[in-house]
Structures are given as C-alpha cells and as structure tokens.
Amino acid sequence: MGLGDLLKKMFAGGAGSGPDSAGEGVDYGGYVITPAPRRHNNQYLTAGVITRETAEGTKRHEFVRADTHGSLDDAMSFSLAKGRQIVDEQGDRIFDAPRRTGAPPP
C-alpha cells in the first residue's frame, strides 16, 4: 500500500461514504447477502447488499441501518443477520421498493 492509498484510507469521507470492507457473500434461500459495513467516525454502520438471480437478470438491494458497532467483525456479523431478517420479512418485495437515498424528496 502506497502513501497515497494510506492517506486516502485514513481521511476518506464519513458516514455513508461507501463500504469500509465488503465480506464474502452468503447464500440464503436463493438470495446472496454480502455484508458491507460503513465506517462512521470510530464505529461501523450495519450495511450490506442483497442480490438474487432472476429470469430478468440480477436484482440488487442495498441496505444501511443506523446500528453501530465497535469492531468490523461485529458489524459484518450483524449485517449478515440484518440481511437475513430483511429477506425473511420482505422477500422479493425488497427489489420493488423505491430506493431511499436518505435525502428528502425534491
């Protein structure tokens, strides 16, 4: 890792700036849940991606929750659990929901 990469990692944006580290995808009942916690100050936010292969192609749903964790490992584990909960509660409806960016509607 070069100095530029190190500085970029140290000073990269705050909450919602993208995954700090994406974990391995886990198959869960035909869905693939990939944990992708995001760094927020000195904590990690619960976040991940749920995908599913369909006749129309790959469907994708990203989620970010306000839950914070002190370690990346804890955030990864909880992100997988949250992904399973989302699949159990909503199934394919997650792909029909409008995307929420966190910004108020225009």
Steps between C-alpha positions, in 0.01 A plus 500: 500500500647831393496823697216639287287190566575520872405868519184439298396220736575711808315811382222359281146640553274444797168317530362356185822546306494138385588165646802485726541137408271261319483147630434179313150451368293236680226303324173525690197332341583605145624847599862601547563727797830688499591698811650841421526703824576870470733694724333776699739693724667229712217249449350292219145524367299188415488478120494247221372391162238236421494357149295237323524353153166508317377442145524878449862509623669580827288689752685710759399667827739702717426568865655726763374514856581733788627216722866560588769256607843544655670239282485410134443133586195585712366722222551222242316244713212735577474608135454135398235452769320819389512383137340167598232687694424723199468196272278317751269799548484637145618239251500624140313817601837653590569531128171681434541767768610845391863573578554720801805719489448668834439831328156660524282477187536790255 
